[in-house]
Amino acid sequence: MSSQKYQVVTGPDREIEVILRGEAYVKVMDRVNLSKYQVGEDHESHGETGKVTQVRIKVPFLGRWFIIVDSGDEPKVSVEWRLLD
């Protein structure tokens, strides 16, 4: 699995925009769910369920969030992300 991880502190008043060069699954999750994801347990996340090249995601509460970009068996994709007002 080829995944990349980024951290951001944000809340529901802003969107996270992720732009990819290539297709990948994009998920945003808190620390508890990241730990579950990393060991293969069921977890909750926000984001797309299919491969995308661009996505905007809102999180439900203020906190530290982890952006996971997973391109599966494909090579790593180029990732650009930012917070939108």
C-alpha positions as CSV (number, residue, x, y, z in Angstrom):
1,M,0.0,0.0,0.0
2,S,1.4,3.4,-1.0
3,S,0.0,6.0,1.4
4,Q,1.0,9.5,2.5
5,K,-0.1,11.3,5.7
6,Y,-0.4,15.0,6.5
7,Q,-1.6,16.8,9.7
8,V,-3.7,19.8,10.1
9,V,-5.5,21.6,12.9
10,T,-8.9,22.8,11.8
11,G,-12.6,22.8,12.5
12,P,-16.0,22.8,10.9
13,D,-15.7,26.4,9.7
14,R,-13.1,25.5,7.0
15,E,-12.8,22.9,4.3
16,I,-9.7,20.9,3.5
17,E,-9.1,20.8,-0.3
18,V,-6.9,18.0,-1.6
19,I,-5.6,18.1,-5.2
20,L,-3.8,15.1,-6.7
21,R,-1.7,14.4,-9.8
22,G,-3.1,10.9,-10.3
23,E,-5.9,9.1,-8.6
24,A,-6.0,7.9,-5.0
25,Y,-8.4,7.4,-2.0
26,V,-8.5,10.4,0.3
27,K,-9.6,10.1,3.9
28,V,-9.5,12.6,6.8
29,M,-9.6,11.2,10.3
30,D,-8.8,12.0,13.9
31,R,-6.0,10.4,15.9
32,V,-8.1,7.6,17.4
33,N,-9.3,6.5,14.0
34,L,-5.9,6.9,12.5
35,S,-4.5,4.4,15.0
36,K,-7.3,2.0,14.1
37,Y,-6.6,2.5,10.4
38,Q,-2.9,1.9,10.8
39,V,-3.5,-1.6,12.4
40,G,-6.2,-2.6,9.9
41,E,-9.2,-2.2,12.3
42,D,-12.6,-0.7,11.4
43,H,-12.4,3.1,11.6
44,E,-14.4,6.2,10.8
45,S,-13.2,8.8,8.3
46,H,-14.4,11.7,6.2
47,G,-13.8,11.9,2.5
48,E,-14.3,10.0,-0.7
49,T,-15.0,6.3,-0.9
50,G,-13.6,6.0,-4.5
51,K,-10.4,7.1,-6.2
52,V,-10.4,10.9,-6.8
53,T,-8.1,13.6,-8.2
54,Q,-9.6,16.5,-6.2
55,V,-11.9,16.6,-3.1
56,R,-13.1,19.1,-0.5
57,I,-13.8,17.7,3.0
58,K,-15.3,19.3,6.1
59,V,-14.6,18.0,9.5
60,P,-17.2,17.9,12.3
61,F,-15.2,19.5,15.1
62,L,-12.1,21.5,15.9
63,G,-9.0,19.3,16.4
64,R,-6.0,17.7,14.9
65,W,-6.9,15.9,11.7
66,F,-4.9,13.5,9.5
67,I,-5.2,13.6,5.7
68,I,-4.5,10.1,4.3
69,V,-3.8,9.7,0.6
70,D,-3.8,6.1,-0.4
71,S,-2.9,5.1,-4.0
72,G,-3.0,1.4,-3.3
73,D,-0.6,-0.6,-5.4
74,E,0.0,2.3,-7.7
75,P,3.0,4.6,-7.3
76,K,2.7,7.6,-5.0
77,V,0.8,10.5,-6.4
78,S,1.7,14.2,-6.0
79,V,-0.4,15.8,-3.3
80,E,-1.3,19.4,-2.7
81,W,-3.6,20.4,0.1
82,R,-4.9,23.7,1.6
83,L,-7.5,25.1,4.0
84,L,-10.4,27.0,2.5
85,D,-12.4,29.7,4.3
